[in-house]
Amino acid sequence: MNTAYRTTDDHFQRLMHLLDLEAEAEKQETLRSLEKLSPAEAEAAGDSLIQLVIREEDAGLGGRILLTFGKRNENLHLPWSRIGTGSPVILSEEGLAHHAESAGWRGIVSRMNRDSVQVAFTQEPETESERPTFRLDRSTDEISRQRQRQALEAARSAKGNRLAVLRDVLVGKQNAVFEPVTLPFTNTPKLNASQNEAIRFALTAEDVVILHGPPGTGKTTTLVELIRAISRSGQTVLAVAASNLAVDHLLECLIAAGENAIRLGHPARVSPALREHTLDELAEAHPDMRLAHKLTRDAYILRKQAGKFFRVKPDPGMRQSLREEAKQLQNEARQIEDSVMERILSNARVICATATGLDAERFRGRRFEWCVMDEASQSVEPSAWIPIQYANRLVLAGDHFQLPPTVVSPEAVRGGFNISLMERLLQAPKVQISRRLDVQYRMHTDIMRFSSDVFYEGSLRADESVGSALLADLPGVTRTPLTECAVHFIDTAGASYDEEQEAKGESKLNPQEADLVVKKVHELMDCGVQAEQIAVISPYSAQVKTLREKLKPLELEIDSVDGFQGREKDVVIVSLVRSNREGEVGFLADTRRMNVALTRARRKLIVIGDSATVTTHAFYQRMVEFFESIGAYHSVWEEG
């Protein structure tokens, strides 16, 4: 393996520069979206909540200050919002100069319902008004950026330790080492040959190994068995992923398999069904925490007496004295909390977290024998270095032929910031550090074949349990031409289904194509297919919004392709949207997005698009030719 840069410093300085570009681009995007809108428009767009007042005040674990807000008019519910549980937000006082990202108090939404939103703060907000109203704005995640920078610097400057060795392997200065398996592992009957081989190969890694899991191949199942094999041997595992959703899914599978794992992260960002496994909840149940709670409550009362919660400030001398006493009590509470959490973590063999959710203060000096990183292909490289600094060996699992990391800055993209560590390693010549899973358990063979041929060298095979499964085989579904074939492409060429630009924004929509989607949904339901068995996806957010409006009464799942990655349904309808005389395909040119779209369906895939437009791109020309070759091509004129 040789991916060497001129110097190690070159590599990490480049990543730091790209990280700064991305951070600034995210900040400017947030500012632009807020500053060009009035408060009411920002709320209507889902980026803000305005005219809020404090309903409740409380103290939380770790010295957090919990404030619950509701509308000033108690008869009003909170509107639809992109702000949700787990969102980073900025609180500011209305009526003052507003400049999101540079003023106000940062917090995390810990609970939200139709009437109120609770936000956890680590610092104590103050105000200049007696009875203020507030606004909440969506914010960038500065804590994650700080952790990425810390990890890059730790890796760059490492000398004479395990991190230095891993760094040199991962930047191509030395080759990865593999040794005969020393951990006991017997082939698991519930796994197929490629899954068992992947685990066996991973256990020989001294440095890094890659498990490549194409759609539906049971990557998570394989990772769970790998983690269990490591844990049974008495070794420790740090299991991470790029998203909270993926971490929760991995944890859920580990628990179902009988593995005792602990989930790190803000409880608000964890699935409610898994919160009992979080470090915070486990610490709450410890008997020593009773004293910590008493100290925290006492500190909270003193802060209130000091006039800290949005009221006119009392006598400065008295206020300072109360503040100092509150601070001392809170420090004592935190010492107890830290001690309890340290004991819990020290006894854990498997810890699960997002890569950016790892706190350097909590993990300083802690080592894991293994780091297993799921969704590694969706993580920018600086995020990957956060868990790497705490581990002796690294397992990267993902699929670099599906969606890459999300990057806002075009300049950062040009610099390669959207290339994950996993993809970079696989691009290196003569890479022999990976194994690919080759049996998929999701889709009919005809749904699988195109992606297998284009992205996976034709290596995928459908398990016999799914290879010939059709909609018509489901109970209550009528046998019709629509339900008795697995793939259906409807070509709208020549029908004047022209794309449109959304009124405010840069996304595209195609109303007539959306109407055709609605028609096919009703046809499927007339055949006995249930709404919960159908998903409709599109690469364009404006089309997703249009489809949601048109299909609202049916309550079926409608999402962007990006939002549906990792998901599956019996039926998936894909709306391509693009239809123009110029043959412009926009970001459909990122064929990895289409690989995701084409591999979500189990029994029925319907693709709707304008062949005259999309086949200007070689990938879509090949796709349409494939549909023709299996008899799946239909003109819109056949729809009547």
ZIMOKA-V94310 format. One record per residue. N is the residue number from 1. RES is the residue in one small letter. PSI is psi in radians with two decimals (* if undefined). D_FIRST is the distance of its C-alpha to the first C-alpha in Angstrom with 2 decimals. Layout:
N & RES & PSI & D_FIRST
N & RES & PSI & D_FIRST
This chain:
1 & m & 2.18 & 0.00
2 & n & 1.74 & 3.78
3 & t & 0.48 & 6.60
4 & a & 2.44 & 8.94
5 & y & 3.00 & 12.61
6 & r & -0.79 & 15.46
7 & t & 2.82 & 16.16
8 & t & -0.70 & 15.59
9 & d & -0.67 & 19.15
10 & d & -0.82 & 18.55
11 & h & -0.85 & 16.30
12 & f & -0.54 & 18.78
13 & q & -0.67 & 21.82
14 & r & -0.81 & 20.78
15 & l & -0.70 & 20.40
16 & m & -0.71 & 23.73
17 & h & -0.79 & 25.39
18 & l & -0.65 & 24.36
19 & l & -0.72 & 25.53
20 & d & -0.71 & 28.82
21 & l & -0.77 & 29.25
22 & e & -0.73 & 28.83
23 & a & -0.75 & 31.18
24 & e & -0.68 & 33.78
25 & a & -0.73 & 33.55
26 & e & -0.75 & 34.12
27 & k & -0.80 & 37.01
28 & q & -0.63 & 38.60
29 & e & -0.76 & 38.33
30 & t & -0.77 & 40.15
31 & l & -0.77 & 42.73
32 & r & -0.78 & 43.40
33 & s & -0.53 & 43.92
34 & l & -0.70 & 46.34
35 & e & -0.43 & 48.17
36 & k & -0.05 & 49.13
37 & l & 2.54 & 50.69
38 & s & 2.85 & 53.81
39 & p & -0.74 & 53.52
40 & a & -0.68 & 55.00
41 & e & -0.68 & 52.61
42 & a & -0.67 & 49.59
43 & e & -0.73 & 50.87
44 & a & -0.55 & 51.47
45 & a & -0.15 & 47.88
46 & g & 0.12 & 46.68
47 & d & -0.22 & 45.20
48 & s & 2.79 & 48.07
49 & l & 2.23 & 50.86
50 & i & 2.94 & 54.06
51 & q & 0.90 & 57.50
52 & l & 2.60 & 56.33
53 & v & 2.77 & 58.30
54 & i & 2.20 & 57.49
55 & r & -0.69 & 58.75
56 & e & 2.67 & 57.49
57 & e & 2.43 & 56.02
58 & d & 2.96 & 54.31
59 & a & 2.44 & 52.05
60 & g & -3.12 & 48.79
61 & l & 2.55 & 46.28
62 & g & 0.41 & 44.56
63 & g & 0.21 & 47.34
64 & r & 2.53 & 46.61
65 & i & 2.12 & 49.55
66 & l & 2.02 & 50.16
67 & l & 2.27 & 52.22
68 & t & 2.21 & 53.37
69 & f & 2.59 & 54.41
70 & g & 3.02 & 56.57
71 & k & 2.52 & 58.31
72 & r & -0.70 & 61.27
73 & n & 1.88 & 63.32
74 & e & -0.26 & 63.20
75 & n & -0.13 & 64.06
76 & l & 2.39 & 60.79
77 & h & 2.85 & 57.58
78 & l & 2.43 & 54.19
79 & p & 2.98 & 53.04
80 & w & 2.47 & 49.87
81 & s & 2.61 & 46.95
82 & r & -0.27 & 43.19
83 & i & 2.26 & 43.69
84 & g & -3.12 & 43.24
85 & t & 2.21 & 42.57
86 & g & -0.14 & 39.52
87 & s & 2.37 & 39.71
88 & p & 2.34 & 39.42
89 & v & 2.86 & 42.73
90 & i & 2.24 & 44.88
91 & l & 2.32 & 48.56
92 & s & 2.77 & 51.09
93 & e & 2.27 & 54.85
94 & e & 2.60 & 56.54
95 & g & -0.19 & 58.95
96 & l & 2.88 & 56.88
97 & a & 2.19 & 54.63
98 & h & 2.23 & 51.57
99 & h & 1.56 & 48.14
100 & a & 2.61 & 45.41
101 & e & -0.24 & 42.31
102 & s & -0.13 & 44.35
103 & a & 2.81 & 47.32
104 & g & -2.95 & 48.17
105 & w & 2.26 & 46.65
106 & r & 2.44 & 43.27
107 & g & 3.13 & 43.26
108 & i & 2.30 & 41.82
109 & v & 2.09 & 43.94
110 & s & -0.37 & 44.61
111 & r & 2.53 & 47.09
112 & m & 2.35 & 48.54
113 & n & -2.97 & 51.33
114 & r & -0.31 & 53.69
115 & d & -0.36 & 55.96
116 & s & 2.81 & 53.86
117 & v & 2.23 & 50.50
118 & q & 2.31 & 49.59
119 & v & 2.36 & 47.22
120 & a & 2.20 & 45.80
121 & f & 2.57 & 45.81
122 & t & -0.31 & 44.60
123 & q & 2.79 & 47.06
124 & e & 1.96 & 50.73
125 & p & 2.53 & 51.78
126 & e & 2.80 & 55.01
127 & t & 2.85 & 57.27
128 & e & -0.13 & 60.14
129 & s & 2.75 & 62.26
130 & e & -0.78 & 64.58
131 & r & 1.30 & 63.72
132 & p & 2.79 & 60.52
133 & t & 2.73 & 58.67
134 & f & 2.89 & 54.89
135 & r & 2.60 & 52.07
136 & l & 2.33 & 48.55
137 & d & 2.47 & 45.73
138 & r & 2.54 & 42.22
139 & s & 2.79 & 39.81
140 & t & 2.83 & 36.23
141 & d & 1.52 & 34.30
142 & e & -0.54 & 34.31
143 & i & -0.74 & 33.40
144 & s & -0.71 & 30.01
145 & r & -0.74 & 29.40
146 & q & -0.71 & 30.41
147 & r & -0.62 & 28.05
148 & q & -0.78 & 25.09
149 & r & -0.75 & 26.06
150 & q & -0.74 & 26.54
151 & a & -0.71 & 23.11
152 & l & -0.75 & 21.38
153 & e & -0.68 & 23.54
154 & a & -0.75 & 22.96
155 & a & -0.75 & 19.16
156 & r & -0.73 & 19.61
157 & s & -0.01 & 22.19
158 & a & 2.40 & 20.91
159 & k & 2.31 & 21.36
160 & g & 0.40 & 21.43
161 & n & -3.12 & 20.90
162 & r & -0.63 & 18.60
163 & l & -0.65 & 17.94
164 & a & -0.69 & 16.78
165 & v & -0.85 & 14.18
166 & l & -0.74 & 12.95
167 & r & -0.82 & 13.11
168 & d & -0.60 & 11.05
169 & v & -0.78 & 8.16
170 & l & -0.32 & 8.90
171 & v & 0.12 & 9.32
172 & g & 0.24 & 6.24
173 & k & -0.39 & 8.75
174 & q & 2.80 & 7.58
175 & n & 2.62 & 5.47
176 & a & 2.50 & 7.11
177 & v & 2.41 & 10.27
178 & f & 2.38 & 12.46
179 & e & 2.82 & 16.11
180 & p & 2.59 & 19.18
181 & v & 2.20 & 20.87
182 & t & -0.38 & 23.22
183 & l & 2.42 & 24.66
184 & p & 2.25 & 27.40
185 & f & 2.19 & 26.78
186 & t & 2.38 & 29.04
187 & n & 2.31 & 28.49
188 & t & 2.14 & 30.37
189 & p & -0.55 & 32.96
190 & k & -0.13 & 32.82
191 & l & 2.68 & 29.15
192 & n & 3.12 & 28.12
193 & a & -0.74 & 25.87
194 & s & -0.56 & 22.70
195 & q & -0.79 & 23.43
196 & n & -0.70 & 24.08
197 & e & -0.66 & 20.96
198 & a & -0.74 & 18.87
199 & i & -0.81 & 20.66
200 & r & -0.73 & 20.36
201 & f & -0.75 & 16.57
202 & a & -0.66 & 16.39
203 & l & -0.19 & 18.67
204 & t & -0.14 & 16.38
205 & a & 2.29 & 13.77
206 & e & -0.37 & 14.16
207 & d & -1.22 & 12.07
208 & v & 2.54 & 11.04
209 & v & 2.62 & 11.63
210 & i & 2.25 & 12.66
211 & l & 1.95 & 16.05
212 & h & 2.02 & 16.89
213 & g & 1.63 & 20.69
214 & p & 2.96 & 22.58
215 & p & 2.27 & 26.23
216 & g & 0.16 & 28.47
217 & t & 0.12 & 26.07
218 & g & 0.68 & 26.94
219 & k & -0.80 & 23.88
220 & t & -0.71 & 26.14
221 & t & -0.74 & 27.88
222 & t & -0.76 & 24.66
223 & l & -0.69 & 23.67
224 & v & -0.78 & 27.22
225 & e & -0.60 & 27.10
226 & l & -0.82 & 23.81
227 & i & -0.71 & 25.44
228 & r & -0.69 & 28.60
229 & a & -0.72 & 26.96
230 & i & -0.79 & 25.44
231 & s & -0.71 & 28.79
232 & r & -0.49 & 30.84
233 & s & -0.08 & 29.10
234 & g & 0.06 & 30.34
235 & q & 2.80 & 27.08
236 & t & 2.62 & 26.92
237 & v & 2.29 & 25.07
238 & l & 1.89 & 24.82
239 & a & 2.07 & 24.74
240 & v & 2.88 & 24.39
241 & a & 2.97 & 24.40
242 & a & -0.52 & 24.98
243 & s & 2.70 & 28.63
244 & n & -0.64 & 31.60
245 & l & -0.77 & 32.31
246 & a & -0.67 & 28.99
247 & v & -0.77 & 29.39
248 & d & -0.72 & 32.94
249 & h & -0.75 & 31.99
250 & l & -0.78 & 29.45
251 & l & -0.76 & 32.10
252 & e & -0.74 & 34.78
253 & c & -0.66 & 32.87
254 & l & -0.78 & 32.17
255 & i & -0.74 & 35.87
256 & a & -0.52 & 36.97
257 & a & 0.02 & 34.94
258 & g & 0.16 & 36.77
259 & e & 2.38 & 34.15
260 & n & 1.90 & 35.62
261 & a & 2.68 & 33.52
262 & i & 2.38 & 34.46
263 & r & 2.13 & 33.93
264 & l & 2.81 & 33.55
265 & g & 2.82 & 34.68
266 & h & 2.22 & 37.96
267 & p & -0.50 & 40.11
268 & a & -0.39 & 41.07
269 & r & 0.10 & 37.55
270 & v & 2.50 & 37.49
271 & s & 2.35 & 39.12
272 & p & -0.60 & 42.69
273 & a & -0.28 & 42.27
274 & l & 0.03 & 39.50
275 & r & -0.45 & 41.05
276 & e & -0.26 & 42.51
277 & h & 0.03 & 38.98
278 & t & 2.69 & 38.23
279 & l & -0.70 & 38.32
280 & d & -0.80 & 41.27
281 & e & -0.70 & 43.33
282 & l & -0.69 & 42.63
283 & a & -0.69 & 43.67
284 & e & -0.59 & 46.77
285 & a & -0.16 & 47.91
286 & h & 2.39 & 47.80
287 & p & -0.53 & 51.35
288 & d & -0.32 & 50.50
289 & m & -0.26 & 49.87
290 & r & -0.76 & 53.61
291 & l & -0.71 & 54.24
292 & a & -0.71 & 51.31
293 & h & -0.72 & 52.82
294 & k & -0.77 & 56.23
295 & l & -0.71 & 54.93
296 & t & -0.75 & 53.03
297 & r & -0.71 & 56.19
298 & d & -0.72 & 58.32
299 & a & -0.68 & 55.99
300 & y & -0.77 & 56.13
301 & i & -0.72 & 59.95
302 & l & -0.68 & 60.09
303 & r & -0.69 & 57.88
304 & k & -0.72 & 60.23
305 & q & -0.55 & 63.17
306 & a & 0.00 & 61.55
307 & g & 0.52 & 61.57
308 & k & -0.42 & 57.78
309 & f & 1.38 & 57.68
310 & f & 0.88 & 58.88
311 & r & 2.92 & 62.41
312 & v & 2.38 & 64.49
313 & k & 2.39 & 63.56
314 & p & -2.92 & 66.14
315 & d & 2.19 & 67.39
316 & p & -0.71 & 64.46
317 & g & -0.81 & 65.33
318 & m & -0.72 & 65.60
319 & r & -0.77 & 62.49
320 & q & -0.70 & 60.47
321 & s & -0.78 & 61.83
322 & l & -0.69 & 60.96
323 & r & -0.77 & 57.45
324 & e & -0.72 & 56.86
325 & e & -0.73 & 58.19
326 & a & -0.72 & 56.05
327 & k & -0.73 & 52.94
328 & q & -0.78 & 53.72
329 & l & -0.72 & 54.23
330 & q & -0.66 & 51.01
331 & n & -0.71 & 49.05
332 & e & -0.73 & 50.62
333 & a & -0.73 & 49.67
334 & r & -0.62 & 46.04
335 & q & -0.72 & 45.90
336 & i & -0.81 & 47.13
337 & e & -0.79 & 44.69
338 & d & -0.71 & 41.72
339 & s & -0.77 & 42.89
340 & v & -0.82 & 43.28
341 & m & -0.65 & 39.87
342 & e & -0.72 & 38.20
343 & r & -0.70 & 39.90
344 & i & -0.82 & 38.84
345 & l & -0.64 & 35.15
346 & s & -0.45 & 35.22
347 & n & 0.02 & 36.41
348 & a & 2.39 & 33.87
349 & r & -0.52 & 30.94
350 & v & 2.15 & 29.62
351 & i & 2.31 & 29.80
352 & c & 2.42 & 29.22
353 & a & 2.86 & 29.03
354 & t & 2.69 & 27.70
355 & a & -0.68 & 24.76
356 & t & -0.01 & 27.14
357 & g & 0.10 & 29.96
358 & l & 2.09 & 28.83
359 & d & 2.13 & 31.25
360 & a & -0.60 & 30.05
361 & e & -0.72 & 33.58
362 & r & -0.55 & 33.57
363 & f & 0.00 & 30.16
364 & r & 2.17 & 30.36
365 & g & -0.10 & 29.69
366 & r & 2.39 & 28.77
367 & r & 2.47 & 25.66
368 & f & 2.50 & 24.38
369 & e & -0.61 & 22.45
370 & w & 2.52 & 20.64
371 & c & 2.14 & 20.17
372 & v & 2.04 & 20.26
373 & m & 1.85 & 19.94
374 & d & 2.80 & 21.71
375 & e & 0.51 & 21.93
376 & a & -0.48 & 18.55
377 & s & -0.16 & 18.43
378 & q & 0.13 & 21.81
379 & s & 2.24 & 21.08
380 & v & 2.65 & 20.53
381 & e & -0.70 & 17.79
382 & p & -0.59 & 20.49
383 & s & -0.66 & 21.97
384 & a & -0.57 & 18.85
385 & w & -0.29 & 18.86
386 & i & -0.97 & 22.43
387 & p & -0.49 & 21.85
388 & i & -0.63 & 18.55
389 & q & -0.23 & 20.72
390 & y & 0.10 & 22.86
391 & a & 2.76 & 20.48
392 & n & -0.55 & 18.68
393 & r & 2.71 & 16.34
394 & l & 2.26 & 15.30
395 & v & 2.08 & 15.81
396 & l & 2.18 & 15.42
397 & a & 2.38 & 17.85
398 & g & -2.83 & 19.15
399 & d & 1.83 & 19.30
400 & h & -0.01 & 17.95
401 & f & 0.06 & 20.55
402 & q & -2.86 & 23.30
403 & l & 2.35 & 24.52
404 & p & 3.11 & 22.21
405 & p & 2.55 & 23.22
406 & t & 2.16 & 26.72
407 & v & 2.26 & 26.94
408 & v & -0.71 & 30.39
409 & s & 2.07 & 29.82
410 & p & -0.64 & 29.36
411 & e & -0.67 & 28.16
412 & a & -0.65 & 25.47
413 & v & -0.79 & 24.40
414 & r & -0.51 & 24.27
415 & g & -0.01 & 22.00
416 & g & 0.31 & 19.52
417 & f & -0.39 & 20.87
418 & n & 0.11 & 21.13
419 & i & 2.02 & 17.39
420 & s & 2.86 & 16.46
421 & l & -0.74 & 13.52
422 & m & -0.82 & 12.86
423 & e & -0.70 & 13.18
424 & r & -0.74 & 11.07
425 & l & -0.68 & 7.97
426 & l & -0.36 & 9.18
427 & q & -0.27 & 9.86
428 & a & 2.53 & 6.50
429 & p & 2.51 & 6.72
430 & k & 0.61 & 6.21
431 & v & 2.22 & 5.24
432 & q & 0.77 & 7.27
433 & i & 0.27 & 8.17
434 & s & 2.75 & 11.26
435 & r & 2.44 & 14.83
436 & r & 2.35 & 17.48
437 & l & 2.46 & 21.14
438 & d & 0.05 & 23.42
439 & v & 2.16 & 27.04
440 & q & 2.52 & 28.72
441 & y & 0.38 & 31.95
442 & r & -0.92 & 33.26
443 & m & 2.76 & 34.47
444 & h & 2.59 & 36.58
445 & t & -0.72 & 34.80
446 & d & -0.53 & 36.14
447 & i & -0.63 & 34.76
448 & m & -0.60 & 31.28
449 & r & -0.77 & 31.05
450 & f & -0.86 & 30.51
451 & s & -0.68 & 27.55
452 & s & -0.78 & 26.05
453 & d & -0.73 & 26.42
454 & v & -0.71 & 25.27
455 & f & -0.48 & 22.34
456 & y & 0.47 & 21.26
457 & e & 0.51 & 21.79
458 & g & 0.33 & 25.06
459 & s & -0.29 & 23.49
460 & l & 2.50 & 25.68
461 & r & 2.47 & 28.87
462 & a & 2.27 & 31.78
463 & d & 2.58 & 33.17
464 & e & -0.35 & 36.75
465 & s & -0.33 & 38.08
466 & v & -0.30 & 37.16
467 & g & -0.54 & 36.63
468 & s & 0.28 & 40.28
469 & a & 2.19 & 41.46
470 & l & 2.86 & 43.70
471 & l & -0.67 & 45.81
472 & a & -0.32 & 48.89
473 & d & -0.20 & 47.94
474 & l & 2.51 & 48.36
475 & p & 2.34 & 51.75
476 & g & -0.02 & 54.16
477 & v & 2.23 & 52.31
478 & t & 2.50 & 54.42
479 & r & 2.00 & 53.22
480 & t & 2.94 & 53.11
481 & p & -0.52 & 51.06
482 & l & -0.61 & 49.07
483 & t & -0.15 & 48.24
484 & e & 0.10 & 47.83
485 & c & 2.68 & 44.77
486 & a & -0.45 & 41.33
487 & v & 2.45 & 40.51
488 & h & 2.02 & 42.85
489 & f & 2.17 & 42.16
490 & i & 2.02 & 45.12
491 & d & 2.08 & 45.16
492 & t & 0.17 & 47.27
493 & a & 2.34 & 47.25
494 & g & -0.05 & 50.74
495 & a & 0.06 & 52.08
496 & s & 0.65 & 51.87
497 & y & 1.24 & 49.71
498 & d & 2.45 & 48.69
499 & e & 2.75 & 46.16
500 & e & 2.74 & 47.52
501 & q & 2.37 & 46.30
502 & e & 2.64 & 47.00
503 & a & -0.80 & 49.91
504 & k & 1.80 & 48.09
505 & g & -3.06 & 44.37
506 & e & 0.03 & 41.79
507 & s & 2.91 & 41.14
508 & k & 2.68 & 42.56
509 & l & 2.85 & 44.89
510 & n & 1.58 & 46.70
511 & p & -0.70 & 49.94
512 & q & -0.65 & 50.97
513 & e & -0.65 & 47.62
514 & a & -0.69 & 48.02
515 & d & -0.65 & 51.48
516 & l & -0.66 & 50.04
517 & v & -0.81 & 47.57
518 & v & -0.75 & 50.60
519 & k & -0.78 & 52.43
520 & k & -0.62 & 49.67
521 & v & -0.80 & 49.45
522 & h & -0.65 & 53.20
523 & e & -0.76 & 53.04
524 & l & -0.77 & 50.47
525 & m & -0.56 & 52.59
526 & d & -0.43 & 55.68
527 & c & -0.03 & 53.93
528 & g & 0.04 & 53.60
529 & v & 2.35 & 50.05
530 & q & 2.64 & 50.05
531 & a & -0.67 & 48.91
532 & e & -0.14 & 46.42
533 & q & -0.03 & 44.70
534 & i & 2.41 & 44.02
535 & a & 2.50 & 41.55
536 & v & 2.21 & 41.75
537 & i & 2.70 & 38.76
538 & s & 2.60 & 38.26
539 & p & -0.28 & 35.68
540 & y & 2.22 & 38.51
541 & s & -0.60 & 40.08
542 & a & -0.63 & 43.47
543 & q & -0.66 & 43.58
544 & v & -0.78 & 42.70
545 & k & -0.75 & 45.62
546 & t & -0.79 & 47.90
547 & l & -0.68 & 47.08
548 & r & -0.67 & 47.68
549 & e & -0.74 & 51.08
550 & k & -0.50 & 52.03
551 & l & 0.22 & 50.91
552 & k & -0.76 & 51.87
553 & p & -0.36 & 54.61
554 & l & -0.30 & 52.31
555 & e & 0.67 & 49.90
556 & l & 2.95 & 46.87
557 & e & 2.17 & 43.32
558 & i & 2.21 & 42.45
559 & d & 2.96 & 39.29
560 & s & 2.83 & 36.69
561 & v & -0.75 & 33.62
562 & d & -0.70 & 31.55
563 & g & -0.32 & 34.02
564 & f & -0.02 & 33.89
565 & q & 2.39 & 30.14
566 & g & -0.11 & 29.81
567 & r & 2.97 & 33.46
568 & e & 2.71 & 35.32
569 & k & 2.81 & 38.92
570 & d & -0.72 & 40.97
571 & v & 2.33 & 41.70
572 & v & 2.21 & 39.71
573 & i & 2.21 & 41.28
574 & v & 2.13 & 39.08
575 & s & 1.97 & 40.93
576 & l & -0.46 & 39.05
577 & v & -0.88 & 41.76
578 & r & 2.21 & 41.03
579 & s & 1.78 & 44.02
580 & n & 2.76 & 44.97
581 & r & -0.47 & 46.28
582 & e & -0.22 & 43.40
583 & g & 0.48 & 40.77
584 & e & 2.27 & 38.76
585 & v & -0.10 & 36.35
586 & g & -2.43 & 35.18
587 & f & 0.13 & 32.27
588 & l & -0.32 & 32.56
589 & a & -0.36 & 30.16
590 & d & 1.64 & 27.37
591 & t & -0.29 & 27.09
592 & r & -0.59 & 25.08
593 & r & -0.69 & 28.40
594 & m & -0.53 & 30.18
595 & n & -0.73 & 27.74
596 & v & -0.85 & 28.83
597 & a & -0.70 & 32.45
598 & l & -0.13 & 32.53
599 & t & 0.42 & 31.13
600 & r & -0.36 & 33.49
601 & a & 2.49 & 36.46
602 & r & -0.91 & 37.28
603 & r & -0.37 & 40.33
604 & k & 2.15 & 41.16
605 & l & 2.15 & 39.29
606 & i & 2.13 & 41.50
607 & v & 2.28 & 40.08
608 & i & 2.18 & 42.59
609 & g & 2.99 & 42.00
610 & d & 1.85 & 43.25
611 & s & -0.57 & 41.67
612 & a & -0.54 & 43.20
613 & t & -0.94 & 41.18
614 & v & -0.47 & 37.84
615 & t & 0.03 & 37.42
616 & t & -0.27 & 37.08
617 & h & 2.33 & 33.42
618 & a & -0.63 & 31.72
619 & f & -0.79 & 30.27
620 & y & -0.49 & 33.80
621 & q & -0.79 & 35.32
622 & r & -0.65 & 33.14
623 & m & -0.82 & 34.02
624 & v & -0.70 & 37.74
625 & e & -0.66 & 37.58
626 & f & -0.80 & 36.00
627 & f & -0.71 & 38.80
628 & e & -0.69 & 41.32
629 & s & -0.43 & 39.93
630 & i & 0.18 & 40.50
631 & g & 0.42 & 43.86
632 & a & -0.03 & 42.77
633 & y & 2.30 & 43.88
634 & h & 2.43 & 47.11
635 & s & 2.62 & 48.91
636 & v & -0.42 & 50.33
637 & w & -0.34 & 53.69
638 & e & -0.23 & 53.63
639 & e & -0.27 & 53.84
640 & g & * & 57.49
